[in-house]
Amino acid sequence: MAATATVEMRLGNVGSKNTVAASPLASKINAGIIRETPKESELPDLKGADNSQNSSPYLEQYGEVSMLDIKGADAQKMVLVIGIMTLHSFGEGSGVGVSFAGYKGLSQGILVTIAIAVHNIPEGLAVSMVLASRGVSPRHAMMWSVITSLPQPLVAVPAYICAEAFHKFLPFCMGFAAGCMIWMVMAEVVPDSFKEASPSQVASAATLAVAFMETLSAVLETVEQGQSWENMSGFLVSLLFGLGPFLGGLILVTFATAVKMQHSFLTGIASGIAIVLAAWRPLQLWMGGKMGLFYDVILLGGGALFFYVISIVVNANLSRSRAAGSDIIQSTRFISPLTLKAFLASGAVAIHAFAEGLALGVAAPKAYGMGRHMMLPVSLHGLPRGAAVASCMYGATDSWRGALFAAAFTGFAGPVAAIGAISAGIDYTGLDTWMVFACGALLPAFGGSLLHRFYKLNSKHASYGLVMGVAFAFICLTSTRLVCLHTPYCNSAPEAVT
């Protein structure tokens, strides 16, 4: 994913790309390789750097190197980058396998696997940036980024089986790979950056990339040394909370593209889902005696008023900026009022997801078995939210990519809130109030002018979509309720997913 996003982005120049690619590698050498085996890896470091330096003349003696229709020095550097990153993956795969065979067993293995998986994001970023800066297509850049990490799962299994042998071999692998990276960064990537960009641009890109990697390394080290396994379990459960909206958006987009749904029908589906989401939690609290009807209505009205004010402010600012010809807002001149309403509606769903994420974050650390049992109810609970955003955006923009991205992005609000709740150590006090307030924002977002516009275009399709949206959301939320009532999956988080 990092590879695809990198190639699709159009950064200012090749030098910035090369610098951003080099900095995570250099930082990774310091944070994740040499620091782990300081004494054992010194000789392999030098050997790796020497081997990489000698590989360039070795490639040159075979004449002009070509790769993916690219020839000459650029192709040679691409071969070196891919080869070195692939070699580095052998050491990481060994580390994963050995960690599972350690004295802490599963807990240590999962922690090391998560750390390496997160480190693979900037690695894919680095590989794809180097390839993209030399004209490689997005598909090929993504493919080679994946290939460079393939040795990790292939080596992890034999490393687990023969843990003692691989444990002795691990310092040499990691040190050798570190030496290769040192030479690649200092002798190949950074000099290319200075050819294509100014020193200030190179320095800025390098500083940002190194800061990101050092922060990431510090966070992972803190989790490994200072955090309890209970909080780690809560962190994993929190990440699951973003899966449901993405799946809901994927289902909606797949179905909509297959049957060629009308825009009015899609908007009707979004409105129907939003109505059920807005009413579900307030009705539960009122019927369960946890909140009075009057207070319920006041909070719903407050949420609706909040969204209405935000909409007025956003529209007024955009109109003022367009009239003034502001350069900052030039890209919004092509955004239609309908698309803007869809964006605002997606924001209302993100607020709703954030409120539910806080509740999940309170309960997630109590989940047993790393919270994997909560995956089903949490995903079911998030499906209608993602479907609502995807159908609204698809109906307004006719872009399935934009719809899917919006569903995933709004779903990300849940994990962010949950992780924040875990870090802050808050309790459940007052979260119901925020939940009902967030539900109120959904009503004007989907039931106001957005739905009214499509009712004018085709009232029949809009009505059918409304009924289907209500039915879909009701089935998903009822299924979640039944799963929680008849299984122990939600014992630790009944407020978050029922």
PyMOL commands that set and color helices and strands:
alter all, ss='L'
color gray80, all
select helices_A, chain A and resi 2-8+14-34+42-60+73-100+106-132+138-149+151-161+163-196+199-226+229-240+243-259+263-287+293-324+330-334+337-366+369-397+400-411+413-424+431-447+449-457+459-486+494-497
alter helices_A, ss='H'
color red, helices_A
select strands_A, chain A and resi 66-67+70-71
alter strands_A, ss='S'
color yellow, strands_A
deselect
rebuild
show_as cartoon
